[in-house]
C-alpha cells in the first residue's frame, strides 16, 4: 500500500471513530473559566480559543494549562485453570486475579478575561522598588 493510501485510511478511521477535538466548559465565571479538551488537540484548541474569545468578548489570557487528575480508573481480571488427572476427573483448580488502578486525567485550560501579566515564577517574590531620584 502506498504512503498516501495509508494516510487516507488512517484519516478515514479517525473520522469514522469520532476522533475529533471536543471541549467541555468545566467552570465559567464573569472573569474567566476552565475548559477541558479531548480528542484531536489542534481541533480542540481551535474550539477552546473561539469559546474563550466569545465568553470574554475578545481578549483573554491563558493562566494555566495541562493534565490534571480527575479520578481513577480500575481494570480487573480473573482466570481459572482446571487440571485433570489420568482418569479425566478434575484433580486441581487454580485461580488468579489481578487489578490495576490508574489516575484518570484530562487536559484543562484555565483563563481570565482581558490581558494579564504572567504570574511571577516565585509567588513569594516582592516586586523591585523603582530607584528614587
N, C-alpha and C positions, 0 to 999 in steps of 0.2 A: 504494500500500500504506500502510495506517495505521501510526502510530508503534508501537502495541502489537504489530502483526503483525511488524514489523521486529525488535523486541526478541525476540519468541518465536522467530523464525527464527534469530537470532544465538545465542540460548541453546541451541537445538537443535543447531546446528552445533558449538558448543563441546563439548556432551555427546557427540555422535557422534564428534568428533575426538579425544576423550580429553583434552581440555584441562582437567584438574583439578589441584589442588595436590598435589604429592608431596614427600616428604622422603627423605633418604638419610643414614644415620649415617656420617660420614666418619672420625671418631675418637671413642673413648669410653674414659675413664679412671675411676678411682674418684672423682675430684674434679670431673669435668666432661666436656666434649666439644665436638665440632664437628658441626653438622648442615648439609647442603646442601639448599636448597629449590628447587623448579622448578614451573612451571605457574602456576595462579592464585595470586597472592601471599597473599590473605586466607585461602584454604583451606589452603595450605601452612603459613602461620604458626600456624593453629589446631592443626594436626597436630604442628608443631615444639614448640609450647608444651606440649601434652599429653605428648610424648616426653621433654622436659626435666624436667617435673614428676615423671613416673613414674621416670625414672632417678635423680633426686635425692631422691626420697621427699618431695617438696613444694617447698620453697624453692630457687630458683636465681637466678643473676644473669647477664644477658647482658653480656659484657665487650667484645664486638666483633661487628659485623655489616656486611656489604657484599659487593660484587662482587670476586672475585679471579680472576686469570688461572690457568687450569688446563691450558693447552696452546695449540695453534694450529690453525687450520682453513684449508686452502688449496683454492681453486677454480681449475681450469684450463680453458681452452677453445682451440679451434683451428678456423680456417675456411680453405678453399681455394677460390679463384676460377679458373675455367678460361675463357680467352678464345679466340676463333676468328677466323680471317682471312676474307676474302671467299669463299674456296673451301670454307669449312666445316671446314677442318682446324685442329687445335689450334695456336694461334700463341703463346700465353703462359699462364703459370700463376703465380699469386701466392698465397702462404700467409701467414696471420697467426695468431699465438698470443698468449695472454695468461694471466697467472696473478696471483691476488690472495690474499694471506695476511693473516689477521686473528687477533687473540687470541681464544681460546675462554674464556669466563668462566662462573662460576656464583655464585649468591648463597649465602653461608655465614653461619652464626650460631655464634659461639664463646661458651660459657657455663661457669660454675663452679657447683657445688652450694653452697647456702647463700646468705646475704646477704653482700655485699661492698661496701665503699665504692667509688665510682667512682675510677679512677686519676687522679692529678694531670695537668693539661694539660701541665706541664713535668716530664719524668721526672728532671731534674737538680735540681728544686726541693727545698729542705730544709724540713721542717715547722717552723712557727714555734715558738719556745720560749715556754712559758707564763710570764707575769710572776711574779716571786717577791715574796712579801710580807715 
